[in-house]
Amino acid sequence: MDNLIATGLIGISLGSQYALLALGFTLIFGILGVVNFAHGGFYVMGGYVAYYCSVVLGLPFPVAVLAATLATAALGWLFETLILERVIEDHQATLMVTMGFYLVMATAILLLFGPESPEFSFPITGVWRAGGAYVPYANMVVIGVCLAAIVIVYWLIYRSGIGRAMRAMAEDRAVASALGMRTRALFPFAFALATGLAGLTGALVTPILALAPHVGDPVLAFSFLTVILGGLGSVAGATVAAFIVGMVEAYAAVYLGGSKGALALFVLVLLILVVRPQGLLGREVRRA
């Protein structure tokens, strides 16, 4: 029983991380119509900015995390404004541009920091004990910060004026533009919000898991998997799917083993998509 509880908390930790990544991924797709293959690169960048600020500059870890979030958000804003905006109507071009930008980011990090993983650890150590269950304090901090960020993002999307404008753009871009909503301001903001969330996740998680130039590859894969499962463009679906993926991954890894756990996760996703091709909370596309 204690092992079940501890594994469940790890699953919640994984789910909260995937939720932040998936929220950013689905925001970009829902509002801009862009599948952002550079998403994993911003995650890696967040980890390295936090590492540089915390270890090299000696800044407190919370300041390093904030710096990583702002740096990735600023780079996302510049990338959307200067590069992506020029090809935003060409879906094939956006795929190539975002993929190319991810390769540029990974190569730049490789040249600056080298191929080896730096010594970067979470500043809080120890475990929380409840009966026979053991949960690292670091995971509890990640859960708290990620859940707080998810609440803030939901408030921004569903309770603020700019959030209503973004949802209107996602529903019908032409009508929203005709009503006077400024796409040139909303698009960079949405992209910066998404990349900032990826950077925040990278800054929090890489000290616990691993930090290397190419750790963004599995992050991109899991983000894409989560968004597909939840329903492309569905913010609520991405959140629900993220926690499902996190829980399944945690329990499958403990009780089935690494490779079998990954297989179980993909089989579950496949079965759900067979029943609901549009995803858990996605909208069904009606064909004429």
C-alpha positions in Angstrom: 0.0 0.0 0.0 2.8 2.4 0.9 4.5 1.6 -2.4 1.3 2.4 -4.2 1.0 5.8 -2.6 4.7 6.7 -3.2 4.4 5.6 -6.8 1.2 7.6 -7.2 2.9 10.8 -5.9 5.8 10.2 -8.4 3.1 9.9 -11.1 1.5 13.2 -10.0 5.0 14.8 -10.2 5.5 13.4 -13.7 2.0 14.5 -14.7 2.5 18.0 -13.5 5.7 18.3 -15.5 4.0 16.9 -18.6 1.1 19.2 -18.1 3.3 22.3 -18.2 5.0 21.1 -21.4 1.7 20.0 -23.0 -0.1 23.3 -22.2 2.6 25.2 -24.0 2.6 22.8 -26.9 -1.2 22.9 -27.3 -1.4 26.7 -26.9 1.0 27.2 -29.8 -1.0 24.7 -32.0 -4.4 26.0 -30.9 -3.7 29.7 -31.4 -1.0 29.8 -34.1 -1.8 26.5 -35.8 1.9 25.5 -35.5 3.3 22.2 -34.3 6.4 23.5 -32.5 9.2 21.0 -32.9 11.5 23.4 -31.0 9.6 22.8 -27.8 12.2 20.4 -26.4 14.9 22.8 -27.2 13.4 25.5 -24.9 13.1 22.8 -22.2 16.9 22.1 -22.5 17.7 25.8 -22.6 15.7 26.4 -19.4 17.9 23.7 -17.7 21.1 25.2 -18.9 20.2 28.8 -18.0 19.2 27.7 -14.5 22.5 25.7 -14.3 24.6 28.7 -15.4 22.8 31.1 -13.0 22.9 28.7 -10.1 26.2 27.0 -10.4 28.4 29.3 -12.4 27.1 32.7 -11.1 26.1 31.4 -7.7 22.6 32.9 -7.7 19.9 31.3 -5.5 18.1 28.5 -7.2 14.6 30.3 -7.3 16.3 33.2 -9.0 17.9 30.9 -11.5 14.5 29.3 -12.2 13.0 32.7 -12.8 15.8 33.7 -15.1 15.4 30.5 -17.1 11.7 31.1 -17.5 12.2 34.7 -18.6 15.1 33.9 -20.9 13.2 31.1 -22.8 10.1 33.3 -23.0 12.1 36.2 -24.4 13.8 33.9 -27.0 10.4 32.5 -27.9 9.0 36.0 -28.4 12.0 36.9 -30.7 11.8 33.7 -32.6 8.1 34.1 -33.4 8.4 37.8 -34.2 11.5 37.7 -36.4 11.3 34.3 -38.0 8.1 32.3 -37.5 5.7 35.1 -38.3 7.1 35.3 -41.8 5.9 31.7 -42.6 3.0 31.4 -40.2 0.5 30.6 -43.0 2.6 27.9 -44.5 2.3 24.8 -42.3 5.1 22.8 -43.9 7.4 25.8 -43.6 6.6 26.2 -39.9 7.5 22.5 -39.3 10.8 23.0 -41.1 11.6 26.3 -39.3 10.8 25.0 -35.8 12.8 21.8 -36.4 15.7 23.8 -37.7 15.6 26.1 -34.8 15.7 23.1 -32.4 18.8 21.8 -34.1 20.4 25.3 -33.9 19.6 25.5 -30.2 20.9 22.0 -29.5 24.1 22.7 -31.4 24.7 26.0 -29.7 24.3 24.4 -26.3 26.7 21.6 -27.3 29.3 24.2 -28.4 28.9 26.3 -25.3 28.7 23.7 -22.6 30.1 20.6 -24.2 28.6 17.1 -24.6 29.0 16.0 -21.0 26.3 16.4 -18.4 27.2 19.2 -15.9 27.0 18.7 -12.2 23.7 20.2 -11.5 21.6 19.0 -8.5 18.4 20.1 -6.9 19.2 22.3 -3.8 16.7 20.5 -1.6 17.6 17.0 -0.6 16.0 14.4 1.7 12.8 12.5 1.6 9.4 12.8 3.1 8.3 9.7 5.1 4.7 8.8 5.8 4.5 5.3 7.2 6.4 3.2 4.7 6.1 5.6 1.8 9.1 7.7 0.8 8.9 10.7 -1.5 11.8 13.0 -2.2 11.3 16.6 -1.2 12.5 17.7 -4.6 9.6 16.0 -6.2 7.2 17.6 -3.8 8.6 21.1 -4.6 8.2 20.3 -8.4 4.6 19.3 -7.8 3.8 22.4 -5.9 5.5 24.8 -8.4 4.0 23.1 -11.4 0.5 23.0 -10.0 0.8 26.7 -9.1 1.9 27.5 -12.7 -0.9 25.4 -14.1 -3.5 27.4 -12.0 -2.0 30.7 -13.2 -2.1 29.6 -16.8 -5.7 28.5 -16.5 -6.6 31.8 -14.9 -4.8 33.7 -17.7 -6.6 31.7 -20.4 -10.1 31.6 -18.9 -10.4 34.7 -16.7 -8.3 37.4 -18.3 -9.0 39.6 -21.3 -5.9 38.5 -23.1 -6.9 34.9 -22.5 -10.3 35.5 -24.0 -8.7 37.1 -27.0 -6.4 34.1 -27.4 -9.3 31.7 -27.2 -11.1 33.7 -29.8 -8.1 33.5 -32.1 -8.1 29.8 -31.6 -11.8 29.5 -32.5 -11.8 31.6 -35.6 -8.7 33.7 -36.5 -10.4 35.6 -39.4 -13.4 36.7 -37.3 -11.2 37.6 -34.4 -9.0 39.7 -36.6 -12.0 41.4 -38.2 -13.2 42.3 -34.6 -10.0 44.2 -34.1 -7.9 41.7 -32.1 -4.2 42.3 -32.8 -2.7 39.0 -34.1 0.8 40.5 -34.2 0.7 41.1 -30.5 -1.2 37.9 -29.5 0.9 35.4 -31.5 4.3 36.4 -29.9 2.7 36.5 -26.5 1.2 33.0 -26.8 4.5 31.7 -28.1 6.5 33.3 -25.3 4.1 32.0 -22.7 4.5 28.5 -24.1 8.3 28.6 -24.3 8.5 30.1 -20.9 6.5 27.2 -19.5 9.0 24.8 -21.2 11.9 26.7 -19.8 10.4 26.6 -16.3 9.9 22.9 -16.5 13.4 22.4 -17.7 14.9 24.5 -14.9 12.9 22.5 -12.3 13.3 19.0 -13.7 16.8 18.7 -15.2 18.5 18.9 -11.8 16.5 15.9 -10.7 16.6 13.8 -13.9 19.5 14.8 -16.3 20.9 17.8 -18.1 22.5 17.3 -21.5 22.2 19.0 -24.9 19.8 16.4 -26.4 17.5 15.6 -23.5 14.9 17.6 -25.3 14.2 14.7 -27.8 12.1 12.5 -25.4 10.5 15.7 -24.0 9.2 16.6 -27.5 8.0 13.0 -28.0 6.1 12.9 -24.7 4.7 16.4 -25.2 3.4 15.4 -28.7 2.0 12.1 -27.3 0.2 14.0 -24.5 -1.3 16.6 -26.7 -2.5 14.0 -29.2 -4.1 12.0 -26.4 -5.8 15.0 -24.9 -7.0 16.4 -28.2 -5.1 18.9 -30.4 -5.9 22.4 -29.3 -7.7 21.3 -26.1 -6.1 22.9 -23.0 -8.2 20.8 -20.6 -7.5 17.7 -22.6 -3.8 18.3 -22.5 -3.9 18.7 -18.7 -6.0 15.5 -18.2 -3.8 13.5 -20.6 -0.6 14.7 -18.9 -1.6 13.3 -15.6 -2.8 10.1 -17.2 0.5 9.7 -18.9 2.4 10.5 -15.7 0.5 8.0 -13.6 0.7 5.2 -16.2 4.4 5.8 -16.7 5.1 5.7 -12.9 3.1 2.6 -12.2 4.2 0.8 -15.3 7.9 1.6 -14.6 7.6 0.2 -11.1 5.5 -2.9 -11.7 6.4 -3.8 -15.3 9.9 -2.4 -15.8 11.3 0.3 -18.1 10.8 -1.1 -21.6 7.5 -2.9 -20.7 6.2 0.3 -19.0 6.8 2.4 -22.1 5.1 -0.3 -24.2 2.1 -0.3 -21.9 1.9 3.5 -22.1 1.8 3.5 -25.9 -0.6 0.6 -26.1 -3.0 2.5 -23.8 -2.7 5.6 -25.9 -3.4 3.6 -29.0 -6.5 2.0 -27.5 -7.9 5.3 -26.4 -7.3 6.9 -29.8 -9.0 3.9 -31.5 -12.1 4.7 -29.4 -11.8 8.5 -29.6 -9.7 9.5 -32.6 -10.1 13.2 -31.7 -8.5 12.6 -28.3 -10.0 12.6 -24.8 -11.5 16.2 -24.9 -10.8 17.1 -28.5 -13.6 18.1 -30.9 -14.8 15.6 -33.5 -14.2 16.9 -37.0 -17.2 16.5 -39.2 -16.7 15.7 -42.8 -19.0 16.9 -45.5 
